[in-house]
Amino acid sequence: MCNEACIDFAARVLSAEEVADRVVVEVGSYDTTGTVRPRVVAHGPASYLGVDIEPGPSVDAICDVLALERTYGRDAFDIVISTEMVEHVRDWRGAFDNMKAVLRPGGLLVLTTRSLGFQFHFGPFDFWRYEPEDLRAIAADMQIVALERDPISPGVFLAARKTTAPATDLGTIELYSMIRRRRVRDVSGRQLALYEWTHPMTIARRVLPRPLRRGLKRAVQALTGWDG
């Protein structure tokens, strides 16, 4: 999922000069309502690989973000793109560590995600909300090229270049948890299980057949404008 502002941001920071003849990976590339891919491919990268945890539109290979380094190796890509994915990863530290690891020195990480105020949405789950100061701390070992709020809905955009600085210790950083409704370092398996069994949307996803779940999703989209 990527709204118009998300696509425009990625297109702006991923210029023809930045992209031409570069090796690009998009992490969480499953296209539901919009993707940056056509805008990037138009600039002639050497290759463009879309990876996600399940097959679908714009997915070229199945790979969990936590397995990126193990699958493709260190310094494998010139550009790493991730739109509207990191809020859905329980182990967000592992996600960022892997994306940084596969990025070559001097390469560019382009990322969009949701901030506090954006409603709960599955993808397949919804764990975290990021503020600009969170991404600034997470990317403290990188050169920040752009850090902006989404002008359309609560969210934040980041473009950061990999340096040779020592890796940032992410262990002390707390994020706002959609499960615990406050800033925390982690969400335990017990807390997640309790949430899954009590939240109305998780109950609906668990008990309703797929056609009814799709109908419920469309109704929520119509009422709230959510496109996740």
Secondary structure, DSSP 8 states (H G I E B T S, - for coil): ---HHHHHHHHHHS-HHHHTT-EEEEES---SS--SHHHHHTT--SEEEEEESS--TT--EE--GGGHHHHH-TT-EEEEEEES-GGG-S-HHHHHHHHHHHEEEEEEEEEEEE-TTS----SS---EE--HHHHHHHTTTEEEEEEEE-SSSSEEEEEEEE-SS-----TT--EEETTTTEEES---HHHHHHHHHH-HHHHHHHHS-HHHHHHHHHHHHHHH----
